[in-house]
Amino acid sequence: MGFFSRESLYMNKILLIVLLLLAVVLIGYNITVVDFEKPFEGDSVVALICIIASLCAIVLLLIFNAAKKIQKKVEEES
């Protein structure tokens, strides 16, 4: 039962889905906080930064997922 066992990969998939959902929820919440009349003042700036950070987190998680799939495919071939 190592890092690449079947159970571990299942847990990684669950963790990935939970983190992606959390990032999407944060984006949704922060969109409601942004004042579109003055987007670069007050709390709107913080909300915009959080939206950008959540989008970056989503991209990083998807890259991590793709890297795991590639690693698994390479290990199966050898």
C-alpha positions in Angstrom: 0.0 0.0 0.0 2.3 2.8 -1.3 1.7 6.2 -2.6 0.5 4.9 -6.0 -1.8 2.1 -4.7 -5.3 1.9 -5.9 -6.7 3.3 -2.7 -4.3 6.2 -2.7 -5.2 7.2 -6.3 -8.9 7.0 -5.3 -8.3 9.4 -2.4 -6.3 11.7 -4.6 -9.2 11.9 -7.0 -11.6 12.7 -4.2 -9.3 15.3 -2.9 -8.9 16.8 -6.3 -12.7 17.0 -6.8 -13.2 18.6 -3.3 -10.5 21.2 -4.0 -11.9 22.0 -7.4 -15.4 22.4 -6.0 -14.0 24.6 -3.2 -12.2 26.9 -5.7 -15.4 27.2 -7.8 -17.5 28.1 -4.8 -14.9 30.7 -3.8 -15.1 32.2 -7.3 -18.9 32.3 -7.1 -18.9 33.9 -3.7 -16.3 36.5 -4.7 -18.2 37.4 -7.8 -21.1 38.5 -5.6 -18.7 40.7 -3.5 -17.3 42.6 -6.5 -18.9 46.0 -7.0 -18.9 46.2 -10.8 -19.4 50.0 -10.7 -16.1 50.4 -8.8 -14.2 47.1 -9.2 -10.8 48.5 -8.1 -11.9 50.0 -4.8 -12.4 48.6 -1.3 -13.5 45.0 -0.9 -13.8 44.6 -4.7 -10.0 44.5 -5.0 -9.8 41.7 -2.5 -12.6 39.8 -4.2 -10.8 40.2 -7.6 -7.5 38.9 -6.1 -9.4 35.9 -4.6 -11.0 35.2 -8.0 -7.6 35.2 -9.7 -6.1 33.1 -7.0 -8.9 30.5 -7.3 -8.5 30.4 -11.0 -4.8 29.8 -10.5 -5.5 27.0 -8.1 -7.9 25.3 -10.6 -5.2 25.5 -13.3 -2.6 24.0 -10.9 -4.9 21.2 -9.9 -5.7 20.3 -13.5 -2.0 20.3 -14.3 -1.3 18.0 -11.3 -4.1 15.7 -12.5 -2.7 15.5 -16.0 0.8 14.8 -14.6 -0.5 12.0 -12.5 -2.3 10.5 -15.5 0.9 10.7 -17.6 2.9 9.2 -14.8 0.5 6.3 -14.5 0.6 5.6 -18.2 4.4 5.7 -18.3 4.5 3.2 -15.4 2.1 0.9 -17.1 4.2 0.8 -20.3 7.4 -0.1 -18.5 
